[in-house]
């Protein structure tokens, strides 16, 4: 027996000669509500992660073409990125919040940024959290040297955090705020030396900022 669900799942249920269930197997699972925005590639292995309006963080094996893990979130999320040295410190940053259609309702976690320690066997868990931005996040990015986390969203500003590594986790401390854009942030990207950030916004601007000041 095959069962399809509203949650984008296909479940195979085995039946005996009396049509009694003998077990079940999940054949397919994926994002299942409204929009999917956040997508990031692991820096060294064939793995990606994604976040969406269904309030889940999901990890995928590209070679095996299968889902590795589903992490329940407290709210919709539209930005995600891996730590650049994820092979040694398996961290993922998630930016929370979003809007569906023409709704202007503010979500309880709009502006929240969390870092998760990735462990597909024992379970991925939250290790750090900040909430300085006032509106929902549209992009999050670690610097190539792993010392800075930049986050941007719909309050037209970019926030820079110092990343302090600890065993199986990290700490985040607000360093400075860049607020020269005239509209919501759409994309952010570091230079290879981690000293300069370029950013786009809804006003069609391309601006460059000093990461440390």
C-alpha positions in Angstrom: 0.0 0.0 0.0 1.4 3.5 -1.0 0.1 6.5 0.9 0.7 10.1 -0.2 0.4 12.9 2.4 -0.1 16.7 2.3 3.4 16.9 3.9 5.0 15.9 0.6 5.6 12.3 1.8 5.1 8.9 0.2 4.9 6.0 2.7 5.1 2.3 1.7 3.1 0.1 4.1 3.6 -3.7 3.8 0.6 -5.9 4.0 0.2 -9.7 4.8 -2.2 -12.0 3.1 -4.9 -10.8 5.5 -4.2 -7.2 4.6 -2.8 -6.5 8.0 0.1 -4.0 8.2 3.5 -5.6 8.6 5.7 -2.5 8.6 6.2 0.8 6.9 9.0 2.7 5.0 9.3 6.3 4.1 10.0 6.5 0.4 9.9 10.3 -0.2 10.0 13.4 2.0 10.5 17.1 1.3 9.5 20.7 1.9 5.8 21.0 1.9 4.4 24.5 2.6 4.4 27.7 0.6 7.9 28.9 -0.5 11.4 27.5 -0.4 14.2 30.1 -0.4 17.2 29.0 1.7 19.7 26.7 0.1 23.4 26.1 0.8 26.2 23.7 -0.3 28.6 22.0 2.1 32.1 23.4 1.4 33.8 19.9 1.2 31.3 17.1 0.8 28.3 16.4 -1.6 25.7 17.6 0.9 23.3 20.5 0.8 20.9 22.0 3.4 17.7 23.9 2.9 15.1 25.9 4.9 11.6 27.0 4.0 8.2 28.2 5.0 7.3 24.7 6.3 9.4 25.5 9.4 12.1 22.8 8.7 15.8 22.6 8.2 16.6 19.7 5.9 19.9 18.0 4.9 20.4 16.2 1.6 22.9 13.6 0.3 23.6 14.6 -3.3 25.2 11.3 -4.4 22.7 9.1 -2.6 19.8 11.4 -3.7 18.2 11.1 -0.3 17.2 13.2 2.7 19.7 12.8 5.6 17.9 14.7 8.4 14.9 16.9 9.2 15.2 19.5 12.0 12.0 21.1 13.2 12.2 24.9 13.5 10.0 27.3 15.5 9.1 29.5 12.5 9.6 29.8 8.8 13.1 30.5 7.6 14.5 31.8 4.3 18.3 31.9 4.7 20.9 29.3 5.6 24.7 28.8 5.2 27.4 26.3 6.2 30.4 27.3 8.3 33.4 27.4 5.8 35.4 24.9 7.9 32.5 22.6 8.3 34.6 19.5 8.0 36.2 20.4 11.4 33.3 22.4 13.0 30.0 21.3 11.4 27.9 24.4 11.9 25.0 25.9 10.0 23.5 29.4 10.4 19.8 29.9 9.9 18.0 33.3 9.4 14.3 33.3 10.5 11.2 35.0 9.3 9.3 35.6 6.1 6.0 36.7 4.5 3.5 34.8 2.4 1.6 36.7 -0.3 0.6 40.2 0.7 0.6 39.5 4.5 2.4 42.1 6.7 1.9 40.1 9.9 5.1 40.1 12.0 6.4 36.7 13.0 7.5 36.0 16.6 11.0 35.0 15.4 11.5 37.6 12.7 15.1 38.8 12.8 16.3 35.7 14.8 19.6 34.1 13.7 20.5 30.7 15.1 23.6 28.5 14.7 23.1 24.7 14.8 25.7 22.0 15.4 25.2 19.4 12.7 25.1 15.7 13.8 23.0 13.5 11.6 23.4 10.5 13.9 22.7 12.0 17.3 20.6 14.9 16.0 21.4 18.4 15.0 21.0 20.9 17.8 21.0 24.7 18.5 24.2 26.1 19.9 23.9 29.9 19.5 21.1 32.5 19.0 20.9 36.3 18.5 18.1 38.7 17.7 19.4 42.2 16.9 17.6 42.6 13.5 14.1 43.9 13.7 12.5 42.3 10.7 12.8 39.0 8.8 16.1 37.7 7.5 16.9 37.3 3.8 20.6 36.3 3.7 23.2 34.9 6.2 26.8 34.3 5.4 30.0 33.3 7.2 33.3 34.9 6.1 35.8 32.6 4.4 38.1 32.7 7.5 35.2 31.7 9.7 35.6 34.7 12.1 32.6 36.7 11.0 28.9 36.0 10.5 27.0 38.6 8.4 23.2 38.7 8.4 20.9 40.9 6.4 17.2 41.3 6.1 14.1 43.6 5.8 15.2 46.3 8.2 17.6 47.5 5.5 20.7 46.7 7.6 23.5 44.2 7.8 24.8 43.0 11.1 28.3 41.7 11.7 29.0 39.2 14.5 32.3 37.9 15.9 32.3 34.1 15.8 34.0 32.4 18.7 34.5 28.7 18.4 33.9 26.4 21.3 33.7 22.6 21.5 30.7 21.4 19.5 29.5 25.0 19.0 30.2 28.7 18.9 29.4 32.1 20.4 28.1 35.2 18.5 28.9 38.8 19.6 27.6 41.8 17.7 30.6 43.8 16.3 29.0 46.5 14.2 26.0 47.4 12.0 26.0 48.6 8.3 22.9 50.7 7.5 23.6 52.5 4.3 21.2 50.6 2.1 17.9 52.3 1.1 15.8 49.1 1.0 15.7 45.5 2.2 18.9 43.4 1.8 18.7 40.7 -0.9 22.2 39.2 -1.1 25.5 39.5 0.7 29.0 38.1 -0.2 32.5 38.3 1.3 35.8 38.9 -0.5 38.2 36.0 -0.4 40.3 37.7 2.3 37.2 38.3 4.5 37.8 42.0 4.8 35.2 43.4 2.5 31.5 42.7 2.0 29.4 43.5 -1.1 25.7 43.6 -0.8 22.5 44.2 -2.9 19.1 45.5 -1.8 15.6 46.1 -3.1 16.6 49.6 -4.3 19.0 48.0 -6.8 22.1 49.2 -5.0 25.5 47.4 -4.9 27.4 48.7 -1.8 30.8 47.7 -0.3 31.5 47.8 3.4 34.5 47.2 5.7 33.7 44.1 7.6 35.5 45.2 10.8 34.2 48.8 11.0 
